[in-house]
Amino acid sequence: MDKEAVIKALAALAHPVRLDVFRALVVAGPAGMTPGTMAEGLGIPQNTLSFHLKELAHAGLVSQERASRNLIYRAAFERMNGVLGYLTENCCRGASCATTAATSCNC
């Protein structure tokens, strides 16, 4: 992952609503969530949620899939693992680290 992609991802997460949305999608796992479910669970108006989902999708942190009449959003775990990998790439001065859990999420 390159520096610009990491900056875009971190910038997208640097907003309280987007961080809450992303964390809710992480909890939902591979099943994902519909915008209606997210809006209700997080207490966010749907039009506001739509804006924030678009920002997260633009940063590559969420994916969107149409299932019949619904949209399903999912956290992009591979992308987030790439961000975490970039941030921890040179940790511990190149020695083996015990912090491998952050780079091995296989959700």
C-alpha positions, 0 to 999 in steps of 0.5 A: 500500500502506498502513502497516498492510499494510507493518507486517504484512508486515515482522513476518511476515518478521522471523523467521528461518524465515519469511524462509528460507521466503519466500526459497526461494519467491522462488528457486522463482519462479512454479512455487512449491513444495510444503510437503514440498519446502520442509520437506526443502530447509530442514530444517524439520519439516512442522508447524513449516513449516505454522505459518510458511506460515500467517503468511506467507499471513496477511500476503499474502506467499505464495499457496496453490493446490491442484494435485490432492492437493498444495498449491503455495505461491508468493511474492506478488511483487506484494505484496513489490514494494508493500512495497519501493515503500512503503519507498523511496517518498520516497528520494533526496529525491524525485529520480530514483534508480538503485535501480529494480531493487527495484521492478520484479521481474516474476517 
